[in-house]
Amino acid sequence: MNPGAGLPPLRVAVIGCGGIATSQHGPAYQKLAGVEIIAGCDIVAERAREFATRFACRAYTDYREMLEHERPDVVDVCTPEDQHVEPTIAALAAGADVLCEKIMAHTLAGGQAMVRTAARTGRFLGVDYNYRFFPIFQEVKRRLAVGELGQLALVTAYTHAFCFHHAIDLLVWLAGPVVTVVGQYTATEDPRYHYRVQCPDFVYVPSRNVCLTLRFASGALGVICASRFDDLHANMLRVEIVGEQGRLTADSIVIHDIIGRLTRWPEKAEITVDAGTERGFNVAFERAIRAFVERVRGAETDAATGEDGLTVLEIEHALKISQAEGREVALPLPRIGEEPLEREGPSRHGRW
Ligand SMILES: NC(=O)c1ccc[n+]([C@@H]2O[C@H](COP(=O)([O-])OP(=O)(O)OC[C@H]3O[C@@H](n4cnc5c(N)ncnc54)[C@H](O)[C@@H]3O)[C@@H](O)[C@H]2O)c1
């Protein structure tokens, strides 16, 4: 049963009508009962028009005007990473619950301001950490929750650089709070590997490599290694979890087939994952957006919150401190006070 059936329609407006809004978010909302896409906004008028035509809604080029005219229940922020903070804060202040694409902000202060605004307005802020909703990781989470592996020792992820921040969220979601961070990364001179948006406080998408070690409050250790030279069609993400009662290996996950293979060791038993019939990346978006909508409607779900998004930013920032100062960094980082935010502008300096 679709949980929105019979409820008043949830009116969704989208800010940023580019690739991911059009190919994933729009279709995912369309699949949900009781959810209506009412408007799309893009600073490029043609993109806003195309989105409006495709999803039968109204088009805007100024999100403030859209918020004022439409008064949406939900705003979905799909702008580039360095253009998340202002639309998210404006939407929360306009009374909407917000789903913001990852990485939630390009600065730590920006992420903190988003979380503060959500708390002040009492609205729900979600961040689209959709890897939690890969069926294979839902299965791993279920098994860890019942203590199947006993006391955890190691939680490791080997991933493409594009998925590095997703892997951070995933490991924290699976293994719990992180108390210290230590790590290193190096960059390549080759501009082909430099991601289009640079985030001054974070590594985000390393151009060459990164190795990050996490100490969890439980005493387990986590390692995430990522390289930009990897191929998303050959390796997107591989996760291994070792506990005193055995090991789970989630591998064979690639961009066009996120179902992968889950194996339990030492039995070498392949675990069947309840994944439905589809194998594409869309599965993760559909399930993440569904969980966000259910959360907005009051259900407990695995949807990543603004606080979860901020945790990723803190770990990313601690990694930069660790490399710069050659030391382990304790979390949580001290939160910056209530100073006003600088206006957002593209931040493409300092290439990693
Ligand atoms: N969760 C995932 O797995 C996943 C996958 C891919 C992309 N993403 C994220 O989705 C976001 C968007 O990525 P994309 O690939 O769709 O980018 P994109 O460039 O295709 O689209 C972004 C759109 O935002 C518009 N825009 C920029 N500033 C705006 C503003 N102030 N108001 C209105 N529109 C504005 C641009 O004109 C563009 O059309 C990024 O944060 C990216 O990291 C997430």
The ligand as a Gaussian input file, in Angstrom:
#p B3LYP/6-31G(d) Opt

LIG

0 1
 N       22.300000      11.735000      -4.113000
 C       22.948000      11.365000      -5.216000
 O       23.276000      10.198000      -5.412000
 C       23.273000      12.424000      -6.248000
 C       23.676000      12.075000      -7.546000
 C       23.977000      13.099000      -8.446000
 C       23.877000      14.439000      -8.058000
 N       23.500000      14.728000      -6.771000
 C       23.453000      16.116000      -6.282000
 O       22.389000      16.820000      -6.883000
 C       22.701000      18.218000      -6.924000
 C       22.479000      18.735000      -8.344000
 O       23.271000      18.003000      -9.244000
 P       22.907000      17.938000     -10.812000
 O       23.813000      16.926000     -11.380000
 O       21.453000      17.813000     -11.020000
 O       23.397000      19.390000     -11.270000
 P       22.911000      20.207000     -12.542000
 O       23.957000      21.239000     -12.821000
 O       22.505000      19.277000     -13.640000
 O       21.586000      20.948000     -12.045000
 C       21.612000      21.988000     -11.120000
 C       20.618000      23.049000     -11.585000
 O       20.495000      24.050000     -10.581000
 C       20.304000      25.290000     -11.257000
 N       20.587000      26.372000     -10.300000
 C       21.777000      26.817000      -9.849000
 N       21.605000      27.815000      -8.950000
 C       20.262000      27.991000      -8.828000
 C       19.452000      28.859000      -8.051000
 N       19.972000      29.734000      -7.209000
 N       18.109000      28.774000      -8.187000
 C       17.552000      27.885000      -9.050000
 N       18.265000      27.027000      -9.809000
 C       19.612000      27.087000      -9.703000
 C       21.239000      25.209000     -12.438000
 O       20.911000      26.150000     -13.439000
 C       21.047000      23.756000     -12.876000
 O       20.025000      23.623000     -13.845000
 C       24.165000      18.328000      -6.422000
 O       24.150000      18.671000      -5.061000
 C       24.700000      16.927000      -6.602000
 O       25.745000      16.579000      -5.699000
 C       23.183000      13.742000      -5.891000

